[in-house]
Amino acid sequence: MPQPFHNLYSHDFVRVAVAVPRCRVADPLYNAEQTILLAEQAAAKGALLVAFPELGLSAYTCDDLFHQRALLDSAKAALAKVVEASIRIPAALVVGLPLMVDHRLFNCAVVVAGGRVQGAVPKIYLPNYNEFYEARQFSSADDAISSEIELLGQRVPFGANQLFQVANLPLMKFHVETCEDLWVPVPPSSYAALAGATVLVNLSASNIVVGKSDYRHQLVGQQSGRCMAAYLYSSAGRGESSTDLAWDGQALIYENGELLAEAERFQDESHIIYGDVDLERLSRDRMRTNTFGQSMRRHAGQVAAFRTVSFALELPLRDVLPLQRNVARYPYVPANPQLRDKRCMEVYNIQVQALVQRLSASGMQKVVIGISGGLDSTHALLVCAKALDRLNLPRTNILAYTMPGFATSTRTLEQARRLMAFVGCTAAEIDIRPSCIRMLKDIGHPYAEGKEEYDVTFENVQAGERTSHLFRLANHHNGIVIGTGDLSELALGWCTYGVGDHMSHYNVNASVPKTLISHLVRWVAESRQFGDEDSQVLLDVVNTEISPELVPGKANDDKAPAQSTQSVIGPYELQDFNLYYTLRFGFAPTKIAFLAHHAWKDRTAGAWPEEEHVARNEYALKDIKHNLGIFLRRFFQTSQFKRTCVPNAPKVGSGGSLSPRGDWRAPSDSEAVVWLDNLKTVPDA
């Protein structure tokens, strides 16, 4: 039976939860009741894994009461209640309690699912410094003799070397460690991740002192990033003893270094946080990062020591289970204004620094660039200007040419002139129409005979003439041609091969997507990178229709571009989204469509409300599917030959580049059929 498209479990996501119950010290049956209530709530929301605090069934602050039989027996009885409740709760629950094994007492995390105890995991590292005295009550997992114990009438795996596999969700394998286990130089979860765990769980108590919350964030975030895993962290909250300590009930969920969810701290009542973890993303990052595999081999002994406990869970494959996770509409552009400004500054400086190095190494002191009055050439010109400033060369060494053709609008021509004046470069204007007419006549094109035939040849003759002029001008003035084409255009093959905008001596924009270039130009304007001069021309460029301006529009109407690039190849905001998840993660079209639908189905979601210039667009699933089809055909089948030979260019982001010398090597004659067949399974609504 096919799984429903609109269900997160159909796309290798798993919903996890971290629960912090209000507890009572040394009242396990009450704590079990609170644990069960939260587990039921989490499962009702579709969570498949729920983590609770360290020693949550007894409370952490029992001190020497842990050596009282009445408390230990009551803790077991509380566990029995949780196990019984798990028959009706379709989730794995990870709870904490003290267990006596082989005449020793262990601080244990117990995995419960399907009416059974699946495993008991004793804590390894017992803090016995400052306010902690755990070694007074407990023994370390390293002291355990038995690898199996009798618990609640069943044989249960016992030890810190366990992995728990959800049998019917292959990518869901989790590991459990307890509090201090994370705070040591080499946490046990590091080896567990190498052994295959994609989700790491930490049952913690961790009292609160000033600054500790931020440090927990650092620990959990860094561990999830290093291990390429999700990390669930719980911490004890209201109800723990205040004899000498305080408790904030912090709960965190990270995925590969990114925060998915966190709880408000110091809550009076029980609380839960949820995170939809992308298991496929974690798996693919590990697959691509060959050093992860090298680490597995280097630590083969520790990896081999793990054993896997497998059990099935009823997946919540209801007709609809939407993703509850932020999916950025613009994956190349941070939504947070401060982070976005930081990103723009870094990308801009990467481009500038790369061009400075190329000019220094080549001994060239002049650059030649074509200026159209559009986004890409505008930003490339800004990069050139800053690079020459860094080299203490005059901006007049930028030889900028605007080259109007048959379809150049008055708007973009005026913008090109204003832009060159704004930068202070050496500006010139070359009308390419006479040379284009000569070429069209030489090849026998109907336009040369007065016929209005605006085919690909007509367009590419203009693109070729512009590039040909630039290269000969570079020869003439002893300079190099700076390319302006961007990552989005390379992905879609939206460039004229060889003699057109595909070619240059050095391309500063080649790994910068269109959506980011728009923000880069705006950032240069608003941050006054060129002083207090009027930068309105930059904002005018940002607000201009994206167009190649190669086909004339209606007579007497040349005030704005007649052609629209996005009407042919689809909206750049969608195609950049498609590019990111194709190039960065290699996701199937079905998953990309699922993510895009989540990001774009609501016109208010994912936009930046504080900015008037951000469009509140909305795309139905059928529109997403249609434009993804355009992307797949162009990216996989028709455009690779252009990417096989591209000029040098700096890589600027983890979203990748398309240089065959860098991130992307692919055959020029591949088919797109497998991607398009997969796309057919996406519904229209």
DANORNOR-V455817 format. One line per field, one symbol per residue. psi: psi as a letter, one per 20 degrees, with the letter a starting at -180 (. if undefined). A space follows every 10 residues. Layout:
psi=???
This chain:
psi=pqqpglphii kkqpprqppn qprppkmhhg hgghggghgg gghhjjpipp prrpkhhhqh kicihijphg ghghghhggh gggghihiol qppoqprppp pljqpqoqpp pppkjqohqp oqqgooplrc jpkhihhrqq hhipgqiqrp pkjqpppprj kqqopohjnh inpqqprpeh hhirhnqhhg hhghiipipp pooqfnrprp ihghhggggg ghghghilrq pppqqqbphq qkgjrrpikp pqoqolipph qqqprkqhrq qqqqpopnhg ggghghghnh hghhhgghkh ghghiqqppp qqqoqmmrgp nqpmqpophn iioqhphghg gggggggghg gghghggggg hijqiqqpqp oijagghghh hhggghghgh jkqqiiionp ppnqbhjpqh ghghhgghgh gghkroprpo oigghggggh ghjkphhijj pmomahgggh ggghhghggg ghhgghjlaq ppqiqrgghh hikmqopfjb ihqrhpoijh korghhhghg ggggghjlhk ajqokhhghh ghjqppqili pqbqqkmkhr phqogiigjr phhghhgggg igghikqqhg hgggggghhj hpiipirnhi phippmqppr hhgggghhgg ggghghhiih hhihnqrqqp piriirrjpi idhopqqikr rjhhghghhh ipri.
